[in-house]
Amino acid sequence: METREPLETGESTLPPPADDSIELGPSPEFRADTLADSVVILLSLTVLQRGIGFVRSVLFCRWLPEEQLGQWDIAFGFLMLAAPLSMLSLPSCLSRYLEYYRQRGQARTLIARVTLATVVLAIVSGVILFVGREPFSLLIFGTVEETGLVALLAVVLVITVATHFLVELLNALRYVRVLSVVHLVNSLVFAVLGTVLVLGYAKTATNVVLAYTGACVLSSLGAVWYLRSTWRAMPRAVEPIARREFWGKILPYVRWIWLTSLMANLFVIADRYMIIHFAHGGPEEGLKLVGQYHSSRVIPLLLVSIATLLGTMITPHLSHDWETGRRDRVGLRLNLFMKLLALGLAFCAVLVVLGEPILFDWVYKGKFDVGREVLPCTLAYSLWFGITLASQNYLLCAEKGRWGSLALLAALVLNIGLNVFLLPRYGLPGAVWSTTIANLLALGLMFAFNRMLGMPLDPPTLAVVLAPGLLCFGGAWSAWALLALIVAFVILAPTTRWVLNADEKQLIGEALGGYLDRFRRLVRRA
């Protein structure tokens, strides 16, 4: 793939900007949100939604005993692992191929076939989990005494798959407003139901799982109700698609997405499963240690979720550019996205480290001293993980998802190997060090593969992305040092080409100019 460097005069080499909301296909049955609109809308509602989620998670840490908190952490981690695994990540093809099939008038066929296959796979997976609840209880919780909770998880798994499918569909349609509302409703209902069940009945992981189930059901019903009009407006395919041809195109892409998702989710949960099965004191002590770990991951998970949401949101926009032949623009937009994402997340991490006494001494009431110890390192590796997943977008557009799977597989193997050595010797800090090193490897491999496929990766991007590693040294001084770097990046970005090149500044200018024009029109109307 050919890439072009900015001219020495500062002149932009970008092609003329295109309006993402203009549909190129023959069936303009909906009007999507533009990428700039998507970011603003998603950030606005995500701040509220994630704020609710953060308060909910903090309260669960405050209310639940260590063992029950660890049990909820493991149960939720299992759902996030099992949902994409059981549906073979089929819905992921919607973001990549909806534009392709819509331009051919066949979007309705794509959605119908993927929906049917997902439903069948979800039901089969739920039945398997329910029938094998005893061995699954031993695998998930390290004991056969949690068969009742596993039976509940079998039902919740089917509901979780449905929710994930609807989220993928809304994202593929670029209905960012609706998607943001769905996430907001889910988070709000989860918080309310969780509070009622935990305080009103019992402080157990089972009640938290029930609250999560109710939130998924209500938010999914709202999404289905909204999507009715879009489905009715979609024209039926003029030319039918042969099933062999259809699945022959979809499955190679989905196969690698599925494998990458499996590697990513195993990578995320591997250290906690090793704690359950290999910690001194057996599964009960392991669950308590996972509870300590969970307390340090509340805010890092919040930051990862924001990075994941934003990274998923840009997939259809990058796919749109790729399908319309503007492949150099894909690399440019993704490179800029990673710089801005890394700066924003790093600044949030600094605030967290400096405000750590408020969280652990006042909010948590001093319950999680071990969790406090590993917080800085947990923040650093979480930021790297979020950026790693975002950078994978280039591989997905190039239909080289297997390379992303390879990167995560290598990191998973390293993580397990380091945990075997460090966890028994150093306890929870050893597990966190292992995960940090493994995340750095995953990030480096993902960047290397992107560069091999033609994506430009300049030194400022590496500097911005690697800067959060300062937190791993611990202490308030590392947070202040990272803050100084962030301030330097922000000052240099608009005045020099050391952080942002001419094309990246043009992209930012286009987005800001669009909003300035809208503001001027509003003022004139007023």
C-alpha positions as CSV (number, residue, x, y, z in Angstrom):
1,M,0.0,0.0,0.0
2,E,1.4,3.4,-1.0
3,T,1.7,6.0,1.7
4,R,2.7,9.6,1.3
5,E,4.6,11.8,3.6
6,P,3.6,15.5,4.3
7,L,5.4,18.0,2.2
8,E,8.2,20.0,3.8
9,T,6.3,23.2,3.3
10,G,3.5,22.0,5.6
11,E,1.1,21.5,2.6
12,S,-1.4,18.7,3.2
13,T,-1.4,15.6,1.0
14,L,-4.9,14.5,2.0
15,P,-7.5,13.9,-0.6
16,P,-10.5,16.2,-0.5
17,P,-12.6,15.4,2.6
18,A,-15.7,13.3,2.1
19,D,-18.9,13.5,4.1
20,D,-19.3,10.2,5.9
21,S,-23.0,10.8,6.1
22,I,-23.4,10.6,2.3
23,E,-24.5,7.0,1.4
24,L,-22.9,5.7,-1.8
25,G,-25.1,2.6,-2.2
26,P,-28.4,2.3,-4.0
27,S,-30.5,2.0,-0.9
28,P,-30.3,5.2,1.2
29,E,-32.6,3.7,3.8
30,F,-31.0,5.5,6.7
31,R,-28.7,8.5,7.4
32,A,-25.7,7.6,9.5
33,D,-23.9,9.9,11.9
34,T,-20.6,11.3,10.6
35,L,-17.3,10.3,12.4
36,A,-16.9,13.7,14.0
37,D,-20.5,13.6,15.2
38,S,-20.1,10.1,16.4
39,V,-17.1,11.0,18.6
40,V,-18.9,14.0,20.1
41,I,-22.2,12.1,20.7
42,L,-20.5,9.0,22.0
43,L,-18.2,11.0,24.3
44,S,-21.1,13.1,25.7
45,L,-23.3,10.2,26.5
46,T,-20.4,7.9,27.5
47,V,-19.3,10.4,30.2
48,L,-22.7,10.1,31.8
49,Q,-23.0,6.3,31.2
50,R,-19.5,5.5,32.4
51,G,-20.0,7.8,35.3
52,I,-23.0,5.8,36.4
53,G,-21.0,2.6,35.8
54,F,-18.1,3.9,37.9
55,V,-20.3,4.8,40.8
56,R,-22.0,1.4,40.6
57,S,-18.7,-0.5,40.6
58,V,-17.3,1.6,43.5
59,L,-20.4,0.9,45.5
60,F,-20.2,-2.8,44.8
61,C,-16.6,-2.7,46.1
62,R,-17.8,-0.9,49.2
63,W,-20.8,-3.2,49.9
64,L,-19.7,-6.7,48.8
65,P,-17.3,-8.9,50.9
66,E,-14.0,-9.6,49.2
67,E,-15.0,-13.2,48.2
68,Q,-18.3,-12.2,46.7
69,L,-16.7,-9.3,44.8
70,G,-14.1,-11.7,43.4
71,Q,-16.9,-14.1,42.5
72,W,-18.8,-11.4,40.6
73,D,-15.5,-10.4,38.8
74,I,-14.9,-14.0,37.7
75,A,-18.6,-14.5,36.6
76,F,-18.6,-11.4,34.5
77,G,-15.3,-12.2,33.0
78,F,-16.6,-15.6,32.0
79,L,-19.6,-14.0,30.3
80,M,-17.4,-11.6,28.3
81,L,-15.3,-14.6,27.3
82,A,-18.1,-17.0,26.5
83,A,-20.4,-14.6,24.6
84,P,-18.2,-13.9,21.5
85,L,-16.9,-17.5,21.8
86,S,-20.3,-19.1,21.6
87,M,-21.7,-16.9,18.7
88,L,-18.4,-17.3,16.8
89,S,-18.1,-13.5,16.7
90,L,-20.5,-13.6,13.7
91,P,-22.1,-10.1,14.5
92,S,-18.6,-8.6,14.1
93,C,-19.0,-8.9,10.3
94,L,-21.8,-6.4,10.3
95,S,-19.4,-3.4,10.9
96,R,-17.1,-4.6,8.2
97,Y,-19.5,-5.8,5.5
98,L,-22.8,-3.9,5.9
99,E,-21.5,-1.1,3.7
100,Y,-20.3,-3.7,1.1
101,Y,-23.7,-5.4,0.9
102,R,-25.8,-2.2,1.2
103,Q,-24.1,-0.8,-1.9
104,R,-25.4,-3.9,-3.6
105,G,-28.9,-3.7,-2.2
106,Q,-28.3,-6.9,0.0
107,A,-28.0,-5.5,3.5
108,R,-31.3,-7.1,4.5
109,T,-30.0,-10.5,3.6
110,L,-26.8,-10.0,5.5
111,I,-28.6,-9.0,8.7
112,A,-31.2,-11.8,8.5
113,R,-28.7,-14.6,8.0
114,V,-26.4,-13.4,10.7
115,T,-29.3,-12.9,13.1
116,L,-30.6,-16.4,12.6
117,A,-27.1,-18.0,13.0
118,T,-26.4,-16.0,16.1
119,V,-29.7,-17.0,17.8
120,V,-29.1,-20.7,17.1
121,L,-25.5,-20.6,18.4
122,A,-26.5,-18.8,21.6
123,I,-29.2,-21.3,22.5
124,V,-26.9,-24.2,21.9
125,S,-24.2,-22.7,24.0
126,G,-26.6,-22.0,26.9
127,V,-27.8,-25.6,26.8
128,I,-24.2,-26.9,26.9
129,L,-23.3,-24.7,29.9
130,F,-26.5,-25.7,31.8
131,V,-26.0,-29.5,31.2
132,G,-22.3,-29.3,32.1
133,R,-22.7,-26.9,35.1
134,E,-20.7,-29.1,37.5
135,P,-17.4,-29.2,35.4
136,F,-17.9,-25.6,34.4
137,S,-18.3,-24.6,38.1
138,L,-14.9,-26.3,38.7
139,L,-13.4,-24.5,35.7
140,I,-14.8,-21.1,36.4
141,F,-14.8,-20.9,40.2
142,G,-12.3,-23.6,41.2
143,T,-15.0,-25.5,43.1
144,V,-18.1,-27.7,42.2
145,E,-20.2,-25.9,44.8
146,E,-21.3,-23.1,42.4
147,T,-23.5,-25.1,40.1
148,G,-26.5,-23.0,40.9
149,L,-24.7,-19.8,39.8
150,V,-23.4,-21.6,36.6
151,A,-27.1,-22.6,35.8
152,L,-28.0,-18.9,36.1
153,L,-25.0,-17.9,33.9
154,A,-26.3,-20.3,31.2
155,V,-29.5,-18.2,30.9
156,V,-27.5,-14.9,31.2
157,L,-25.2,-16.0,28.4
158,V,-28.0,-16.2,25.9
159,I,-29.2,-12.7,26.9
160,T,-25.7,-11.4,26.7
161,V,-25.2,-12.7,23.2
162,A,-28.4,-11.0,22.1
163,T,-27.3,-7.7,23.6
164,H,-23.9,-7.9,21.9
165,F,-25.5,-8.6,18.6
166,L,-27.8,-5.5,18.9
167,V,-24.8,-3.4,19.8
168,E,-22.8,-4.6,16.8
169,L,-25.8,-3.9,14.5
170,L,-26.4,-0.4,15.8
171,N,-22.7,0.3,15.4
172,A,-22.6,-1.1,11.9
173,L,-25.6,1.2,11.0
174,R,-23.7,4.1,12.5
175,Y,-26.6,4.9,14.8
176,V,-24.3,6.4,17.3
177,R,-27.0,8.3,19.2
178,V,-29.1,5.2,19.6
179,L,-26.2,3.1,20.6
180,S,-25.1,5.6,23.2
181,V,-28.6,5.6,24.7
182,V,-28.7,1.8,24.8
183,H,-25.5,1.8,26.7
184,L,-26.8,4.5,29.0
185,V,-30.0,2.7,29.8
186,N,-28.1,-0.5,30.4
187,S,-25.8,1.1,32.9
188,L,-28.6,3.0,34.7
189,V,-30.8,0.0,35.0
190,F,-27.9,-2.1,36.2
191,A,-27.0,0.4,38.9
192,V,-30.6,0.7,40.1
193,L,-31.4,-3.0,40.2
194,G,-28.0,-3.8,41.6
195,T,-28.5,-1.3,44.5
196,V,-32.0,-2.7,45.2
197,L,-31.0,-6.4,45.2
198,V,-27.6,-6.0,47.1
199,L,-28.9,-3.7,49.8
200,G,-32.5,-5.0,49.9
201,Y,-31.9,-8.7,49.8
202,A,-28.3,-10.0,50.1
203,K,-24.8,-8.9,49.4
204,T,-23.9,-11.7,47.0
205,A,-22.5,-12.0,43.5
206,T,-25.7,-13.8,42.4
207,N,-27.8,-10.7,43.0
208,V,-25.3,-8.6,41.0
209,V,-25.6,-11.1,38.1
210,L,-29.4,-10.9,38.3
211,A,-29.2,-7.1,38.1
212,Y,-26.9,-7.3,35.1
213,T,-29.4,-9.7,33.4
214,G,-32.3,-7.3,33.9
215,A,-30.3,-4.4,32.5
216,C,-29.4,-6.4,29.4
217,V,-33.1,-7.4,28.8
218,L,-34.5,-3.9,29.1
219,S,-31.8,-2.2,27.0
220,S,-32.1,-4.9,24.3
221,L,-35.9,-4.5,24.1
222,G,-35.4,-0.8,23.5
223,A,-32.9,-1.4,20.7
224,V,-35.2,-3.9,19.0
225,W,-38.1,-1.5,19.1
226,Y,-36.1,1.3,17.5
227,L,-34.6,-0.9,14.8
228,R,-38.1,-2.0,13.5
229,S,-38.4,1.0,11.2
230,T,-34.9,0.6,9.8
231,W,-35.6,-3.1,9.0
232,R,-38.9,-2.2,7.3
233,A,-37.2,0.5,5.2
234,M,-34.5,-1.9,3.9
235,P,-35.3,-3.1,0.4
236,R,-35.3,-6.8,-0.3
237,A,-32.4,-8.0,-2.3
238,V,-33.1,-7.8,-6.1
239,E,-30.5,-10.5,-6.7
240,P,-30.3,-13.3,-4.2
241,I,-27.0,-14.3,-2.7
242,A,-26.0,-17.9,-2.9
243,R,-25.4,-19.2,0.6
244,R,-22.1,-20.7,-0.3
245,E,-20.9,-17.4,-1.8
246,F,-22.2,-15.5,1.2
247,W,-20.6,-17.6,3.9
248,G,-17.5,-18.0,1.8
249,K,-16.9,-14.3,2.1
250,I,-18.1,-13.8,5.7
251,L,-16.6,-16.7,7.5
252,P,-12.9,-16.1,6.7
253,Y,-13.2,-12.7,8.2
254,V,-15.2,-13.8,11.1
255,R,-12.9,-16.7,11.8
256,W,-10.0,-14.4,12.6
257,I,-12.2,-12.0,14.5
258,W,-13.4,-15.0,16.6
259,L,-9.9,-16.1,17.3
260,T,-8.7,-12.6,18.1
261,S,-11.7,-12.1,20.4
262,L,-10.9,-15.4,22.1
263,M,-7.2,-14.5,22.5
264,A,-8.1,-11.0,23.8
265,N,-10.6,-12.2,26.4
266,L,-8.4,-15.0,27.5
267,F,-5.6,-12.5,27.8
268,V,-7.8,-10.2,29.9
269,I,-8.9,-12.9,32.3
270,A,-5.9,-15.2,32.4
271,D,-4.2,-13.7,35.4
272,R,-7.4,-13.9,37.5
273,Y,-8.0,-17.5,36.6
274,M,-4.5,-18.3,37.5
275,I,-5.0,-16.6,40.9
276,I,-8.2,-18.7,41.4
277,H,-6.4,-22.0,40.7
278,F,-2.9,-21.4,41.9
279,A,-3.1,-18.9,44.8
280,H,-2.0,-20.1,48.2
281,G,-5.0,-21.0,50.4
282,G,-7.2,-22.5,47.7
283,P,-10.2,-21.1,45.7
284,E,-11.6,-19.2,48.7
285,E,-8.4,-17.2,49.3
286,G,-8.1,-16.9,45.5
287,L,-11.5,-15.2,45.2
288,K,-10.5,-12.8,48.0
289,L,-7.4,-11.9,46.1
290,V,-9.4,-11.5,42.9
291,G,-11.6,-9.1,44.9
292,Q,-8.5,-7.1,45.9
293,Y,-7.4,-7.1,42.2
294,H,-10.9,-5.9,41.2
295,S,-10.7,-2.9,43.4
296,S,-7.6,-1.7,41.5
297,R,-9.2,-2.4,38.1
298,V,-12.4,-0.4,38.6
299,I,-11.1,2.8,37.1
300,P,-8.7,1.1,34.6
301,L,-11.6,-0.9,33.3
302,L,-13.6,2.3,32.9
303,L,-10.8,3.7,30.7
304,V,-10.5,0.5,28.7
305,S,-14.2,0.5,28.1
306,I,-14.1,4.0,26.7
307,A,-11.2,3.1,24.5
308,T,-13.0,0.0,23.3
309,L,-16.2,1.9,22.6
310,L,-14.4,4.6,20.6
311,G,-12.3,2.0,18.8
312,T,-15.4,0.0,17.8
313,M,-17.2,3.1,16.8
314,I,-14.5,4.1,14.2
315,T,-14.5,0.6,12.6
316,P,-17.4,1.3,10.1
317,H,-16.0,4.7,9.2
318,L,-12.6,3.3,8.5
319,S,-14.2,0.5,6.6
320,H,-16.1,3.1,4.6
321,D,-12.9,4.8,3.6
322,W,-11.2,1.5,2.8
323,E,-14.1,0.4,0.5
324,T,-14.1,3.7,-1.3
325,G,-10.4,3.5,-2.1
326,R,-9.1,6.1,0.4
327,R,-6.8,3.6,2.2
328,D,-4.1,6.2,3.0
329,R,-6.8,8.1,4.9
330,V,-7.6,5.0,7.0
331,G,-4.0,4.9,8.3
332,L,-4.0,8.7,8.9
333,R,-7.3,8.8,10.8
334,L,-6.3,5.8,12.9
335,N,-2.9,7.2,13.7
336,L,-4.4,10.5,14.9
337,F,-7.1,8.6,16.8
338,M,-4.4,6.7,18.8
339,K,-2.5,9.8,19.6
340,L,-5.5,11.6,21.0
341,L,-6.8,8.5,22.7
342,A,-3.4,7.9,24.4
343,L,-3.2,11.5,25.6
344,G,-6.7,11.5,27.0
345,L,-6.3,8.2,28.8
346,A,-2.9,9.1,30.2
347,F,-4.3,12.4,31.7
348,C,-7.1,10.4,33.3
349,A,-4.6,8.0,34.7
350,V,-2.6,10.8,36.3
351,L,-5.7,12.1,38.0
352,V,-6.5,8.6,39.3
353,V,-3.0,8.1,40.8
354,L,-2.9,11.5,42.5
355,G,-6.5,11.0,43.8
356,E,-5.8,7.4,45.0
357,P,-6.1,8.1,48.7
358,I,-9.7,9.4,48.3
359,L,-10.7,6.1,46.6
360,F,-9.0,3.6,48.8
361,D,-9.1,5.4,52.2
362,W,-12.4,7.1,52.1
363,V,-14.6,5.3,49.5
364,Y,-13.3,1.7,50.0
365,K,-12.8,2.3,53.8
366,G,-9.2,0.9,53.7
367,K,-10.4,-2.6,52.6
368,F,-8.1,-3.1,49.7
369,D,-4.5,-2.4,50.6
370,V,-3.1,-4.9,48.1
371,G,-5.3,-3.5,45.3
372,R,-3.9,0.0,46.1
373,E,-0.4,-1.3,45.7
374,V,-0.9,-2.5,42.1
375,L,-3.1,0.4,40.9
376,P,-0.4,2.3,39.0
377,C,0.8,-0.7,37.0
378,T,-2.8,-1.8,36.4
379,L,-3.6,1.7,34.9
380,A,-0.6,1.5,32.6
381,Y,-1.3,-1.9,31.1
382,S,-5.0,-1.1,30.8
383,L,-4.2,1.9,28.7
384,W,-1.9,-0.1,26.5
385,F,-4.6,-2.8,26.1
386,G,-7.2,-0.3,25.0
387,I,-4.8,1.2,22.4
388,T,-3.8,-2.3,21.2
389,L,-7.5,-3.1,20.4
390,A,-8.0,0.3,18.7
391,S,-4.9,-0.2,16.5
392,Q,-6.3,-3.6,15.4
393,N,-8.8,-1.7,13.2
394,Y,-6.2,-1.4,10.4
395,L,-5.7,-5.2,10.3
396,L,-9.5,-5.7,10.2
397,C,-9.9,-3.3,7.3
398,A,-7.1,-5.1,5.4
399,E,-8.8,-8.4,6.3
400,K,-5.7,-9.6,8.1
401,G,-7.3,-10.2,11.5
402,R,-5.3,-13.4,11.9
403,W,-2.2,-11.2,12.6
404,G,-4.0,-9.6,15.5
405,S,-4.8,-13.0,16.8
406,L,-1.1,-13.9,16.5
407,A,-0.1,-10.8,18.5
408,L,-2.6,-11.6,21.3
409,L,-1.7,-15.3,21.3
410,A,2.0,-14.5,21.8
411,A,1.1,-12.1,24.6
412,L,-1.2,-14.7,26.2
413,V,1.5,-17.3,26.2
414,L,4.0,-14.8,27.7
415,N,1.4,-13.8,30.4
416,I,0.8,-17.3,31.5
417,G,4.5,-18.2,31.5
418,L,5.4,-15.1,33.6
419,N,2.5,-15.8,36.0
420,V,3.7,-19.3,36.6
421,F,7.0,-17.9,37.7
422,L,6.0,-14.6,39.4
423,L,2.6,-15.3,41.0
424,P,3.7,-17.9,43.6
425,R,6.7,-15.7,44.6
426,Y,5.2,-12.2,44.7
427,G,1.4,-12.8,44.9
428,L,-0.9,-10.2,43.2
429,P,1.9,-7.8,42.3
430,G,3.6,-10.6,40.4
431,A,0.4,-11.3,38.4
432,V,0.1,-7.6,37.5
433,W,3.8,-7.4,36.4
434,S,3.2,-10.4,34.2
435,T,0.2,-8.8,32.6
436,T,1.9,-5.5,32.1
437,I,4.9,-7.0,30.2
438,A,2.5,-9.1,28.1
439,N,0.4,-6.1,27.2
440,L,3.5,-4.2,26.0
441,L,4.4,-7.2,23.8
442,A,0.9,-7.2,22.3
443,L,1.0,-3.5,21.6
444,G,4.4,-3.8,19.9
445,L,3.4,-6.7,17.7
446,M,0.1,-5.0,16.7
447,F,2.0,-1.8,15.7
448,A,4.6,-3.9,13.8
449,F,1.9,-5.8,11.8
450,N,0.1,-2.5,10.9
451,R,3.3,-1.0,9.7
452,M,4.0,-4.1,7.5
453,L,0.7,-3.5,5.8
454,G,1.4,0.1,5.0
455,M,0.1,2.1,8.0
456,P,2.3,5.1,8.9
457,L,3.6,5.0,12.4
458,D,5.7,8.0,13.4
459,P,7.9,8.5,16.5
460,P,5.5,10.9,18.2
461,T,2.8,8.2,18.2
462,L,5.2,5.8,19.9
463,A,6.2,8.4,22.4
464,V,2.7,9.3,23.3
465,V,1.6,5.7,23.6
466,L,4.5,4.5,25.7
467,A,4.4,7.5,28.1
468,P,2.0,5.8,30.6
469,G,4.7,3.3,31.3
470,L,6.2,5.8,33.7
471,L,3.4,4.9,36.2
472,C,4.9,1.4,36.6
473,F,7.7,2.9,38.7
474,G,5.1,3.8,41.4
475,G,4.8,6.8,43.6
476,A,3.3,10.2,43.1
477,W,6.5,11.4,41.3
478,S,5.8,9.1,38.4
479,A,2.3,10.6,38.0
480,W,3.8,14.2,38.0
481,A,6.4,13.2,35.5
482,L,3.7,11.8,33.2
483,L,1.7,14.9,33.6
484,A,4.7,17.0,32.6
485,L,5.0,14.9,29.4
486,I,1.3,15.3,28.6
487,V,1.6,19.1,29.0
488,A,4.6,19.2,26.7
489,F,2.8,17.2,24.0
490,V,-0.3,19.5,24.2
491,I,1.9,22.6,23.9
492,L,3.9,21.3,21.0
493,A,1.0,19.8,19.1
494,P,-0.5,23.0,17.5
495,T,2.8,24.9,17.2
496,T,5.2,22.3,15.7
497,R,5.2,19.1,13.6
498,W,6.8,17.1,16.4
499,V,3.5,15.7,17.6
500,L,0.9,16.3,14.8
501,N,1.8,16.4,11.1
502,A,0.1,18.6,8.6
503,D,-2.5,16.0,7.5
504,E,-3.5,15.3,11.1
505,K,-3.9,19.0,11.8
506,Q,-6.1,19.2,8.7
507,L,-8.3,16.4,9.9
508,I,-8.8,18.2,13.2
509,G,-9.4,21.5,11.5
510,E,-12.1,19.9,9.3
511,A,-13.9,18.5,12.3
512,L,-13.7,21.8,14.3
513,G,-14.6,23.8,11.3
514,G,-17.8,21.8,10.8
515,Y,-18.9,22.5,14.4
516,L,-18.0,26.2,14.1
517,D,-20.1,26.5,11.0
518,R,-23.0,24.9,12.8
519,F,-22.6,27.2,15.7
520,R,-22.6,30.3,13.4
521,R,-25.8,29.1,11.7
522,L,-27.4,28.7,15.1
523,V,-26.4,32.2,16.1
524,R,-27.8,33.6,12.9
525,R,-31.1,31.8,13.4
526,A,-31.3,33.1,16.9
